[in-house]
Amino acid sequence: KMRKRIMELDGTRPIHYEGDREEHKATDMVSVMYPSVYTVIEEGKKDEPMPYFMCEYGHAMGLGPGSFEEYWDAIYASKRLIGGCVWEWVDHGMEVLTEDGERYYAYGGDFGEKLHDGNFCMDGLVYPDRKPHTGLMELKNVQRPARVIDFDQNAGAVTIENQLDFVDLRDYLNIGWELTCDGERISSGVAEVPSVKPHCTADIPLELSIPEKGRVFLKISYSRKTASELLPAGFALGFDEVAIENKLCANQKMASYAATGEEELSVSESDRFIQINANSFVYTYNKLTGLWSKLNIQGREMLQKPMELNIWRAPTDNDRNEKHRWMRCCYDKASARAYETDWSIIDGAVRIRSSVSVVAIPVQRILSGEIIWTVLPSGEIRMDISVKKDPEFAMLPRFGIRMFMPKELNRVEYYGMGPMESYVDKHRASWHGIFAGDVSELHEDYLRPQENGSHYDCDYVTLTGPDSFVAIIGDKPFCFNASHYTQEELTEKNHNFELEESGYTVLCIDAAQNGIGSNSCGPALDPRFRLEGDKINFSVRMILR
């Protein structure tokens, strides 16, 4: 009866009601909340007359959502799938003052009320003041008006598909391109946009000279051709990034960070420590942890606290369910322990091998394996670690090393995905390049503190201070995070204004981090983005000056 009355009032509008889940007699579409990507793909394959709509599919709470790109890959691949809605637009925080007059955004529980949902009202794509979250920038680029669907490297041509429903791309946008090698621009230009009707494709030729060595990427950028009531001409509409194949796809700039000079190394050993001595440096290795306790360069101590193996991250809002499993596994209390250690000198380099584990007092070993450190006569340090996770434990938040370095090491430069924070399932607003800034600029100030500011698919990262320098170089791409806040501080505090800086530059170098997802309200994290494999191998080099 209600449908009949609606049609009498306005028969032009389709009717949506998520509660009509079985017979769909009253609605014009199948409507669901938070299906997995795999469910969406299967629904897209069905030969059904009624379209499939996700009335919610991405939960934009804190550092989130993840997997926007995977959902839209599925949507674009099927005519039956008509899209979905992100929950939601804005963080519903109320601006209030602390006793000291500092402004902050309050949420559930901050007013003394007993019945509340905590920060579950803080789940928007923009902050209360309408400043965009990185999730909004991610969504913007995922929903770009055109997409590169193929690249013929031999012909030097990209195939562009028009994602719009009514407008020819030639009338709507301009296309620029840029070819980079190891983050340096080597050529660029503006392409002539042919007629590309809605949901059609066209080939666009480009004049490209591809280097034989280096990590090479082609970035295709879309901008508005003319002004509209809301957007000026030239407004950035999105971009695609294409990885280019060449003979040696390895970052060549990393070689410039190699340590120089050679010094004779001597080794002394006690029950607990191995000390490596040279004219300009002294390194102290802890045989109880399998990690460095001190790294002294020309009288300057680079480690303000002993190095750690690190599997914890400050839970994101979308970790709010998984974090209870993590805490039952004692990931937040875990530390490294070494058992057997031996060392040798080979060709002037000191090689230290330890059998290690990551443990916590109430549980069995979480990870077990071996770590090998090699100190070269130049002072360069190489780490090769191989560990295996006990399958009884939950997926890991992360795996890597954590170093507490002098706060004066404040200038960061890296090659990887930036400038936005980027994660394995949330990096479409970023691109590959060389990015630099102060450590504080990497911090994303979520209103409820949580993991933030990591960068994905990095070849190297450097920290520079007035008289010190550190470079971390990966055998394979890695993730890193540099912050003045510890993960313990971010875990403990409920509001951003409560955060206290640690006094260090905290550098986390990760083989991988767990994905972000939407599990605070939606499906479990996509298995492709879980850090739960049996074995992790991780190798990096460290140069200290």
C-alpha positions as CSV (number, residue, x, y, z in Angstrom):
1,K,0.0,0.0,0.0
2,M,2.8,2.4,0.8
3,R,4.5,1.7,-2.5
4,K,1.3,2.3,-4.3
5,R,0.8,5.6,-2.6
6,I,4.3,6.7,-3.3
7,M,3.9,5.9,-7.0
8,E,0.7,7.9,-7.1
9,L,2.5,10.9,-5.6
10,D,5.6,10.6,-7.8
11,G,6.1,7.7,-10.1
12,T,9.5,8.9,-11.4
13,R,11.6,7.9,-8.4
14,P,12.9,4.4,-7.6
15,I,12.1,3.1,-4.2
16,H,14.8,2.0,-1.8
17,Y,14.2,0.2,1.5
18,E,17.0,-1.9,3.1
19,G,14.5,-3.7,5.3
20,D,12.8,-5.4,2.3
21,R,15.3,-8.2,2.1
22,E,13.4,-11.2,0.8
23,E,10.7,-10.7,-1.8
24,H,11.5,-7.1,-2.8
25,K,7.8,-6.5,-3.7
26,A,7.9,-2.9,-2.4
27,T,11.3,-1.8,-3.7
28,D,13.1,-1.3,-7.0
29,M,16.5,-2.6,-5.9
30,V,18.2,-5.1,-3.6
31,S,19.7,-3.1,-0.8
32,V,22.3,-4.4,1.7
33,M,24.7,-3.1,4.3
34,Y,28.4,-3.9,4.5
35,P,28.7,-6.9,2.2
36,S,32.2,-8.2,1.6
37,V,33.9,-7.5,-1.7
38,Y,33.5,-11.2,-2.6
39,T,29.8,-11.1,-2.0
40,V,29.5,-8.0,-4.2
41,I,31.5,-9.8,-7.0
42,E,29.2,-12.8,-6.8
43,E,26.0,-10.6,-6.8
44,G,27.4,-8.8,-9.9
45,K,27.5,-12.1,-11.8
46,K,23.9,-13.0,-11.2
47,D,21.4,-12.6,-14.0
48,E,18.9,-10.7,-12.0
49,P,16.6,-7.9,-13.2
50,M,16.8,-6.0,-10.0
51,P,19.9,-3.9,-9.4
52,Y,22.1,-4.4,-6.4
53,F,22.8,-1.4,-4.1
54,M,25.0,-1.1,-1.0
55,C,23.2,1.4,1.2
56,E,26.4,1.3,3.3
57,Y,29.7,-0.3,2.4
58,G,32.6,1.8,3.8
59,H,32.9,2.9,7.4
60,A,34.8,6.1,7.4
61,M,35.8,6.0,11.1
62,G,39.3,7.4,12.0
63,L,41.9,5.8,9.7
64,G,39.5,4.4,7.2
65,P,38.0,2.9,5.2
66,G,40.1,0.5,3.4
67,S,39.3,-1.4,0.1
68,F,37.5,1.4,-1.7
69,E,39.3,0.4,-4.9
70,E,38.4,-3.2,-4.6
71,Y,34.7,-2.4,-4.2
72,W,34.7,-0.1,-7.2
73,D,36.6,-2.6,-9.4
74,A,33.7,-4.9,-8.7
75,I,31.0,-2.2,-9.3
76,Y,32.6,-1.1,-12.6
77,A,32.8,-4.8,-13.8
78,S,29.0,-5.4,-13.5
79,K,26.0,-3.6,-14.9
80,R,23.9,-5.0,-12.1
81,L,25.9,-3.2,-9.4
82,I,24.9,0.4,-9.1
83,G,27.2,1.6,-6.3
84,G,26.8,2.4,-2.7
85,C,27.0,4.9,0.2
86,V,29.9,5.6,2.6
87,W,29.0,6.0,6.2
88,E,29.3,8.9,6.7
89,W,30.0,12.5,5.7
90,V,31.1,14.2,8.9
91,D,32.4,13.5,12.4
92,H,29.7,14.5,14.8
93,G,32.0,16.0,17.5
94,M,30.9,19.0,19.6
95,E,33.5,21.8,20.1
96,V,34.1,22.4,23.8
97,L,36.8,23.8,26.0
98,T,39.1,22.2,28.4
99,E,39.6,23.7,31.9
100,D,42.6,25.4,30.4
101,G,40.6,26.9,27.6
102,E,41.9,24.5,24.9
103,R,39.4,23.7,22.2
104,Y,38.7,20.1,21.3
105,Y,35.9,18.0,19.9
106,A,33.9,16.0,22.4
107,Y,32.0,12.8,21.8
108,G,30.0,10.2,23.8
109,G,30.9,10.0,27.5
110,D,32.6,13.4,27.6
111,F,29.6,15.0,29.2
112,G,29.2,12.6,32.2
113,E,26.4,10.7,30.6
114,K,26.2,6.9,31.4
115,L,24.5,5.7,28.2
116,H,26.5,6.6,25.1
117,D,28.3,5.1,22.1
118,G,31.7,6.6,22.7
119,N,33.3,7.9,19.6
120,F,31.0,5.9,17.3
121,C,29.5,9.3,16.2
122,M,33.0,10.2,14.8
123,D,32.8,8.3,11.6
124,G,32.8,10.8,8.8
125,L,34.9,11.5,5.7
126,V,35.5,15.0,7.1
127,Y,36.3,16.4,10.5
128,P,33.7,18.4,12.4
129,D,35.3,21.6,10.9
130,R,34.9,20.0,7.4
131,K,38.6,19.5,6.9
132,P,38.9,16.3,4.8
133,H,40.0,13.0,6.2
134,T,42.5,11.1,4.1
135,G,39.6,8.7,3.5
136,L,37.8,11.4,1.5
137,M,40.9,11.9,-0.7
138,E,41.0,8.2,-1.2
139,L,37.4,8.0,-2.2
140,K,37.8,11.0,-4.6
141,N,40.5,9.3,-6.6
142,V,38.8,5.9,-6.6
143,Q,35.8,7.6,-8.1
144,R,37.8,9.5,-10.7
145,P,35.9,10.2,-14.0
146,A,38.2,8.2,-16.2
147,R,40.5,5.2,-15.7
148,V,43.5,3.7,-17.4
149,I,42.4,0.2,-18.2
150,D,45.4,-0.8,-20.3
151,F,48.9,0.3,-21.3
152,D,50.7,-0.9,-24.4
153,Q,54.3,-0.2,-23.5
154,N,55.6,-1.1,-26.9
155,A,53.3,1.4,-28.6
156,G,53.5,3.9,-25.8
157,A,49.7,4.3,-25.6
158,V,47.2,4.2,-22.7
159,T,43.6,3.0,-23.0
160,I,41.2,5.3,-21.2
161,E,37.7,4.4,-20.1
162,N,35.0,7.0,-19.5
163,Q,33.4,6.3,-16.1
164,L,30.7,9.0,-16.6
165,D,27.2,8.3,-17.6
166,F,26.3,11.3,-19.7
167,V,29.3,13.4,-20.7
168,D,32.0,12.9,-23.4
169,L,35.5,13.1,-21.8
170,R,36.6,15.5,-24.6
171,D,34.1,18.0,-23.3
172,Y,34.8,17.5,-19.7
173,L,38.5,17.1,-18.8
174,N,42.1,17.7,-19.8
175,I,44.7,14.9,-19.4
176,G,48.3,15.5,-18.4
177,W,51.0,12.9,-18.0
178,E,54.3,12.6,-16.2
179,L,57.0,9.9,-16.4
180,T,59.2,9.5,-13.3
181,C,62.3,7.4,-12.6
182,D,63.2,6.9,-8.9
183,G,60.9,9.8,-8.1
184,E,62.6,12.2,-10.5
185,R,60.5,13.6,-13.4
186,I,62.1,12.7,-16.7
187,S,59.4,13.8,-19.1
188,S,55.8,15.2,-19.1
189,G,53.2,16.5,-21.4
190,V,49.6,17.2,-22.1
191,A,47.7,14.7,-24.1
192,E,45.1,15.5,-26.8
193,V,41.8,14.1,-25.4
194,P,39.8,12.3,-28.1
195,S,36.0,11.8,-28.1
196,V,35.2,9.2,-25.4
197,K,31.5,8.6,-25.0
198,P,30.1,7.4,-21.6
199,H,31.4,3.9,-20.7
200,C,33.5,3.8,-23.9
201,T,37.2,3.6,-24.4
202,A,39.9,5.3,-26.5
203,D,43.6,4.9,-27.0
204,I,45.8,7.9,-26.3
205,P,49.4,7.9,-27.7
206,L,52.2,9.3,-25.6
207,E,55.8,10.0,-26.5
208,L,57.7,8.1,-23.9
209,S,61.4,7.3,-23.5
210,I,61.7,4.7,-20.8
211,P,65.0,4.4,-18.8
212,E,66.5,0.9,-18.6
213,K,67.2,1.2,-14.9
214,G,65.2,2.4,-11.9
215,R,61.6,2.3,-10.7
216,V,59.6,4.0,-13.4
217,F,56.0,5.1,-13.2
218,L,53.6,6.9,-15.6
219,K,51.1,9.2,-13.9
220,I,48.0,10.2,-15.8
221,S,46.2,13.2,-14.3
222,Y,42.7,14.4,-15.0
223,S,41.6,18.0,-14.5
224,R,38.5,20.0,-15.2
225,K,38.4,21.5,-18.7
226,T,36.0,24.4,-17.9
227,A,34.7,26.0,-14.8
228,S,31.4,25.0,-13.2
229,E,29.3,26.6,-10.5
230,L,31.4,24.8,-7.9
231,L,34.8,24.0,-9.4
232,P,37.3,26.1,-11.3
233,A,38.8,25.2,-14.6
234,G,41.9,23.1,-13.9
235,F,40.5,21.5,-10.7
236,A,42.2,18.1,-10.1
237,L,39.7,15.3,-10.7
238,G,42.0,12.3,-10.0
239,F,44.9,10.3,-11.5
240,D,46.1,6.9,-12.5
241,E,49.5,5.5,-11.9
242,V,51.0,2.8,-14.2
243,A,54.1,0.8,-13.2
244,I,56.5,0.6,-16.2
245,E,58.6,-2.5,-16.9
246,N,62.3,-2.1,-17.7
247,K,65.5,-4.2,-17.6
248,L,66.4,-3.3,-14.0
249,C,63.3,-2.3,-12.0
250,A,65.2,-1.3,-8.9
251,N,65.7,2.2,-7.3
252,Q,69.1,3.4,-8.4
253,K,69.2,6.3,-5.9
254,M,69.6,3.9,-3.0
255,A,73.2,3.4,-4.0
256,S,74.0,7.0,-3.2
257,Y,73.3,6.3,0.5
258,A,76.0,3.6,0.7
259,A,78.4,4.0,3.6
260,T,81.9,4.9,2.6
261,G,85.3,4.2,4.1
262,E,86.5,1.2,5.9
263,E,87.7,0.7,9.5
264,E,89.1,-2.3,11.3
265,L,86.5,-3.8,13.5
266,S,87.2,-5.5,16.9
267,V,84.8,-7.4,19.0
268,S,84.5,-7.9,22.8
269,E,81.9,-10.1,24.5
270,S,80.4,-10.4,27.9
271,D,77.6,-12.7,29.2
272,R,75.0,-10.2,28.0
273,F,76.5,-8.0,25.3
274,I,78.6,-8.1,22.1
275,Q,80.4,-4.8,21.5
276,I,81.8,-3.9,18.0
277,N,84.4,-1.2,18.1
278,A,85.9,0.9,15.3
279,N,87.6,4.3,15.3
280,S,84.4,6.2,14.5
281,F,81.6,4.0,16.0
282,V,80.8,1.6,18.8
283,Y,77.8,-0.7,18.4
284,T,76.4,-2.7,21.4
285,Y,74.4,-5.9,20.8
286,N,72.1,-7.4,23.5
287,K,72.3,-11.2,23.4
288,L,69.1,-11.4,25.5
289,T,67.0,-9.7,22.8
290,G,68.9,-10.2,19.5
291,L,68.8,-6.5,18.9
292,W,71.0,-3.4,19.3
293,S,71.1,-1.6,22.6
294,K,73.4,1.2,21.5
295,L,74.6,2.6,18.2
296,N,77.2,5.3,18.9
297,I,78.5,7.3,16.0
298,Q,81.5,9.6,16.7
299,G,80.3,10.0,20.3
300,R,76.6,10.6,19.4
301,E,74.2,8.0,20.6
302,M,71.6,7.2,17.9
303,L,69.4,4.9,20.0
304,Q,67.8,6.6,23.0
305,K,66.3,3.3,24.0
306,P,67.1,-0.2,22.9
307,M,65.8,-1.4,19.5
308,E,62.6,-3.5,19.6
309,L,60.9,-6.1,17.4
310,N,57.5,-4.5,16.9
311,I,54.1,-6.3,16.3
312,W,51.7,-3.7,17.9
313,R,50.0,-0.7,16.5
314,A,47.7,1.7,18.2
315,P,44.3,0.2,17.2
316,T,42.4,2.1,14.5
317,D,38.7,2.7,14.9
318,N,38.2,-0.1,12.3
319,D,40.4,-2.3,14.6
320,R,37.9,-1.9,17.4
321,N,36.7,-5.5,17.1
322,E,40.0,-7.1,16.2
323,K,41.9,-5.3,19.0
324,H,40.3,-7.5,21.6
325,R,41.7,-10.6,20.0
326,W,45.1,-8.8,19.7
327,M,45.1,-8.0,23.4
328,R,44.1,-11.5,24.3
329,C,47.1,-12.6,22.3
330,C,49.2,-10.1,24.3
331,Y,50.5,-8.3,21.2
332,D,50.5,-5.1,23.1
333,K,52.8,-6.6,25.8
334,A,55.1,-8.6,23.5
335,S,58.9,-8.2,23.3
336,A,61.9,-9.9,21.7
337,R,63.9,-12.7,23.3
338,A,67.1,-14.3,22.0
339,Y,68.3,-17.8,22.9
340,E,71.4,-18.8,21.2
341,T,73.9,-16.3,19.7
342,D,77.1,-16.7,17.8
343,W,79.4,-14.4,15.9
344,S,82.2,-14.4,13.5
345,I,84.4,-12.1,11.4
346,I,84.3,-12.7,7.6
347,D,86.2,-10.5,5.2
348,G,86.5,-7.8,7.8
349,A,82.7,-7.8,8.6
350,V,81.2,-8.9,11.8
351,R,78.3,-11.4,11.5
352,I,76.0,-12.0,14.5
353,R,73.3,-14.7,14.4
354,S,70.7,-15.2,17.1
355,S,67.7,-17.5,17.4
356,V,64.9,-15.3,18.5
357,S,61.2,-15.2,19.4
358,V,58.5,-12.6,20.1
359,V,56.9,-13.5,23.4
360,A,54.7,-12.2,26.2
361,I,54.5,-13.6,29.7
362,P,51.0,-15.2,29.7
363,V,51.2,-17.0,26.3
364,Q,53.4,-19.3,24.3
365,R,55.8,-17.9,21.7
366,I,54.0,-15.7,19.2
367,L,56.8,-15.7,16.5
368,S,60.0,-17.8,16.3
369,G,62.9,-17.6,14.0
370,E,66.4,-16.3,13.3
371,I,67.9,-12.9,12.9
372,I,71.3,-12.2,11.3
373,W,73.1,-8.9,11.7
374,T,76.1,-8.0,9.5
375,V,78.3,-5.0,10.4
376,L,80.5,-3.9,7.5
377,P,83.9,-2.1,8.0
378,S,82.1,1.0,6.7
379,G,79.8,0.9,9.7
380,E,76.8,-0.1,7.6
381,I,74.5,-2.6,9.3
382,R,72.4,-5.2,7.6
383,M,69.5,-7.1,9.1
384,D,68.1,-10.3,7.8
385,I,65.2,-11.8,9.8
386,S,63.1,-14.8,9.2
387,V,60.2,-15.6,11.6
388,K,57.3,-17.9,11.7
389,K,54.0,-17.2,13.5
390,D,52.3,-19.8,15.7
391,P,49.0,-20.4,13.8
392,E,47.1,-20.4,17.0
393,F,47.5,-16.6,17.2
394,A,45.4,-13.9,15.4
395,M,46.6,-11.9,12.4
396,L,49.3,-9.5,13.4
397,P,48.8,-5.7,13.5
398,R,52.3,-5.3,12.0
399,F,55.8,-6.7,11.9
400,G,59.0,-4.8,12.0
401,I,61.6,-3.0,14.1
402,R,61.1,0.1,16.3
403,M,63.8,2.6,17.1
404,F,63.8,5.5,19.5
405,M,66.1,8.1,18.0
406,P,67.0,11.7,19.0
407,K,64.2,14.1,18.4
408,E,66.7,16.3,16.6
409,L,66.5,13.7,13.7
410,N,63.5,15.6,12.6
411,R,63.7,15.8,8.8
412,V,62.3,12.9,6.8
413,E,62.8,12.0,3.2
414,Y,61.5,8.8,1.6
415,Y,60.8,7.2,-1.7
416,G,57.4,5.5,-1.6
417,M,53.7,6.2,-1.7
418,G,52.9,9.7,-0.5
419,P,52.2,12.4,0.4
420,M,49.0,11.0,2.0
421,E,49.3,8.3,4.6
422,S,49.1,5.0,2.8
423,Y,48.4,1.4,3.7
424,V,48.1,-1.9,1.8
425,D,44.3,-1.4,1.2
426,K,44.3,2.4,1.4
427,H,46.8,4.1,-0.9
428,R,44.9,5.3,-4.0
429,A,45.2,9.0,-3.0
430,S,49.0,8.5,-3.0
431,W,51.5,8.0,-5.7
432,H,55.2,6.9,-5.9
433,G,57.7,9.7,-5.5
434,I,60.3,11.4,-3.3
435,F,58.6,13.2,-0.4
436,A,60.1,15.2,2.4
437,G,59.0,17.0,5.5
438,D,59.3,17.3,9.3
439,V,58.3,14.4,11.4
440,S,55.4,16.3,12.8
441,E,54.0,16.8,9.3
442,L,53.6,13.0,8.9
443,H,51.1,12.9,11.9
444,E,47.4,12.7,11.0
445,D,45.6,14.2,14.0
446,Y,42.6,11.9,14.4
447,L,40.3,13.1,17.1
448,R,40.6,9.8,18.9
449,P,44.3,8.9,18.7
450,Q,45.2,5.8,16.7
451,E,47.7,4.4,14.2
452,N,48.4,7.0,11.5
453,G,50.9,8.4,9.1
454,S,52.4,5.2,7.7
455,H,53.7,5.1,4.2
456,Y,53.5,2.0,2.0
457,D,55.7,0.5,-0.7
458,C,58.9,2.4,0.3
459,D,62.4,1.8,-1.0
460,Y,64.2,3.9,1.6
461,V,63.6,6.5,4.3
462,T,66.1,8.9,5.7
463,L,66.2,11.0,8.9
464,T,68.4,14.0,9.1
465,G,69.3,16.2,12.1
466,P,71.8,19.1,12.7
467,D,74.8,16.7,12.9
468,S,73.3,13.2,12.3
469,F,71.9,11.1,9.5
470,V,70.1,7.7,9.3
471,A,69.1,5.9,6.1
472,I,67.0,2.7,6.0
473,I,67.1,0.8,2.7
474,G,65.0,-2.2,1.9
475,D,65.9,-5.3,-0.2
476,K,62.1,-5.2,-1.0
477,P,59.6,-2.3,-0.5
478,F,58.6,-1.8,3.1
479,C,56.4,0.5,5.2
480,F,57.6,3.1,7.7
481,N,56.2,5.5,10.3
482,A,58.0,8.3,11.9
483,S,56.4,10.2,14.8
484,H,57.0,12.0,18.1
485,Y,54.3,9.9,19.7
486,T,54.7,6.3,20.8
487,Q,52.1,3.7,19.8
488,E,51.5,3.2,23.6
489,E,50.6,6.9,23.9
490,L,48.3,6.7,20.9
491,T,46.7,3.5,22.3
492,E,46.1,5.0,25.8
493,K,44.7,8.4,25.1
494,N,41.1,9.1,24.1
495,H,41.4,12.6,22.7
496,N,44.0,14.2,20.5
497,F,44.5,17.1,22.9
498,E,45.6,14.7,25.6
499,L,48.6,13.4,23.6
500,E,52.1,14.0,25.0
501,E,55.2,13.9,22.8
502,S,57.7,11.2,23.7
503,G,60.9,13.3,23.4
504,Y,62.1,11.0,20.7
505,T,61.7,10.5,17.0
506,V,60.1,7.1,16.9
507,L,60.9,5.3,13.7
508,C,59.0,2.1,12.8
509,I,60.3,0.1,9.9
510,D,57.7,-2.6,8.9
511,A,57.9,-5.5,6.6
512,A,54.1,-5.1,6.5
513,Q,51.1,-3.8,8.3
514,N,47.7,-5.3,8.6
515,G,45.1,-3.6,6.3
516,I,42.6,-1.0,7.5
517,G,39.2,-2.3,6.2
518,S,35.8,-1.3,7.7
519,N,35.3,-3.9,10.4
520,S,34.1,-1.4,13.1
521,C,30.8,-1.7,11.4
522,G,31.4,-3.8,8.3
523,P,32.8,-7.2,7.2
524,A,36.0,-8.8,8.4
525,L,39.2,-7.5,6.8
526,D,39.7,-8.8,3.3
527,P,42.0,-11.8,3.5
528,R,44.3,-10.3,0.8
529,F,45.2,-7.6,3.3
530,R,45.7,-9.6,6.5
531,L,49.1,-10.1,8.0
532,E,48.6,-13.7,9.0
533,G,50.9,-15.8,6.7
534,D,53.0,-18.5,8.3
535,K,56.4,-16.9,7.5
536,I,57.9,-13.4,7.3
537,N,61.3,-12.6,5.8
538,F,62.6,-9.1,6.1
539,S,65.9,-7.5,5.1
540,V,67.0,-3.9,5.4
541,R,70.3,-2.0,5.5
542,M,71.0,0.8,7.9
543,I,73.5,3.6,7.3
544,L,74.4,5.9,10.2
545,R,76.4,9.1,10.0
